[in-house]
Amino acid sequence: MRVLVFGNPLAKVDSAAVKVAKKLEGTLPAAKFVRFDTSEDLEREGKELVIMDAVVGLSKPRLIGLEELELSERPLSLHGFDLLWTLLLLKKLGKVKKATIVGVPAKKPVSESLPEVKRLLLSLV
């Protein structure tokens, strides 16, 4: 399973998923973590996507389905805005059928999120 990892390792609020992926790399043989800097080429990844990204407002890691995504009136970051818009557009165009986002709390210590993220990823295999 390819896990597309979004985030900016230099921005504290946007680096949680990148840090979690780095710590999990090699510990989940079924998961291949792939850094994704922009959402421009998502359609090349297939019709079913697994994405890991930092999410502001989460108290614990959780899975977020494509059907749950709603457009926010006030996107928190351009990165989040671009990913959200791209996923919704690709769904409307029929290029993405399913996307599961492993949401990592943006403001929680990585060490606290790690065990739950690992459990969530194992549930997707």
VENJO-V842994 format. One record per residue. NEAR is the number of other ideal C-beta (glycine too) atoms within 12 Angstrom. Layout:
NEAR, NEAR
//
This chain:
25, 25, 37, 37, 38, 43, 38, 25, 21, 10, 21, 18, 25, 28, 31, 38, 46, 34, 33, 41, 39, 21, 24, 33, 22, 12, 18, 27, 13, 18, 28, 21, 32, 24, 24, 30, 19, 16, 30, 15, 16, 35, 20, 16, 27, 18, 17, 21, 38, 40, 44, 48, 47, 40, 38, 25, 18, 26, 16, 22, 33, 25, 29, 27, 23, 29, 16, 18, 29, 14, 14, 17, 7, 9, 17, 22, 23, 15, 29, 33, 19, 22, 41, 31, 22, 31, 37, 24, 22, 30, 25, 14, 14, 11, 23, 32, 20, 22, 39, 31, 39, 45, 37, 46, 30, 33, 21, 29, 18, 29, 14, 19, 35, 29, 19, 26, 44, 27, 19, 31, 37, 20, 19, 26, 17
//
